[in-house]
Amino acid sequence: MEKYLERRRKLTIPRVAVLSGFGINCETETMAVFEMAGAKADRVHVNRLVNGELNLEDYHIMAVPGGFSFGDHLGSGRLMGNRLRFGLREQVRKFVKSGKPVIGICNGFQVLVKMGLLPGDDDVSLTQTASLALNDSGHYENRWATLEFDSESHCIWTKGMTRIRVPVRHGEGKFVTADKNLLDDWGEGGQLVVKYVDPSTEYPSSTDEVLPYPISPNQSWRNIAGVCDPSGLVFGLMPHPEANHSTWLGATWTRENIEHGEGEGMKIFRNAVNYVSENFDN
């Protein structure tokens, strides 16, 4: 026990920069789940990084939460993506190349895709190769979805995960790319890490054939709900894992005889916190 406690004392307590400003509105719950996972989370306005008041190098994890940044003008995530791509270009590239994790949730995922950080490349060139298009339903989707994870992916955020249920809340969540050959490359590289799946099937059963609506709420190509970059450090997804941090928030708990506790989405954040604690010094 003493050796265990000594090891815990030596582990780094990760500092998380949870971005805010310009219409981001999920920073409070994103901070909360990282704190619940054992990190120290700060609300960091994007402008404080752009103007040099703060620097990403002082943090271990960067999180881009959900919301409606810049009112979704010119497309969801486009303007915030440009703000980060051009205002924080070298900070972001240095952050990722130093081995530090990044997550984008919902609008944050749209931001990371449109700034070119996801699906990304080995050089962290910030070249956009994919996008999130309008849902095929033609309207905003607010419903629960079941996600299945690639057990062989090297993504540090999804280690040991199989399936979870989480809500989706978006109008532009259909993952697409101009070059469909890239889908094969990303799939072979373990980057298509999470897909929408039929909850009535047994694990594993994810498929590249687009599932019917609303199992796939946006008709995303290959049922893609989230991707990681080649390093496995940068991860983004359209659904909201932070919104299922407790079993009390589950969609069906009133009909289930369960012991209440931590929700299905928490493992994503714990994985990142544990990764930093085990790989970085204070």
C-alpha positions, 0 to 999 in steps of 0.5 A: 500500500505504501508503494502504491501511495508513493507512486500516486504522489509522484504522478502528474496531476494533468492541467487541462485547458478547456477553451471558451469564448465566441459561443462555446457553451459546454465548457462548464460540464467539460471542466467538470468531467476532467476534474472528476477524472482527477485533473485540474481544469481551467476555463481558457478564453481563446483570445488569452492564448492568441494574444500571449497572455497564456500559452498552451505549453503550460497545459497537458490536455487541450479540450474544445467543447461543444456549443455554437462558436461564432453562431455557426456562421459560414458552417459549424466550426469554420470560424473558430477553426480558422481562429485556432489554425491561424492564431494558434498555429505554432502553439497547437502544432508544438502541443501535439508534437510534444505528445499531449492529448487534444479532444474536440466534442461536437462543435469542438470536433467540427473545429478540429476537422475544419482547422485540419487537426483531424483526421490530420497527418504525421506532420501536423500540417493543419491541412483540412481533408474532411468536413462535417456536413448537414444531417441528412434529416435536414434538421437539428438532431437531439437524441441518444445514440449507441457508439462502438469503438475500434478495439484495435485502435491506438487512440489513447482516449478510447483505450479499453472501450467497447460500446457506450450510449451518449446523446447527440445534439447537432445539425451538421454531423455527417462526416464526409471527405472529398477523397473517398480513398482517404476513408480506406487509409484512415480505416487501415490506420485505426483512425476511424475509432468510433462509429454509430451502431445498432444497439440491438446487435452484439459487440462487435458489429460495426459496419461501413454500410450506412445504417438507417436513420435514426440509428445513424442520426446524421447518415455519416459516411461509414457511420463515423461518429469520431476519429483520431489523428495518426498519433492517437493523441488527438480525438474528436467525436460528434456525440457528447460523452460528458453528458453521460458522466453519471448513470443518473443521466442515462436515457433508460435508467428509470427502466433499469435495475442498476447500481448508480455511479459513474456514467459510460462517457467518463472512461474517455476522460479518465483514459486521457488523464491516466495517460498524462499522469503516467507519461509526464513529469510534474 
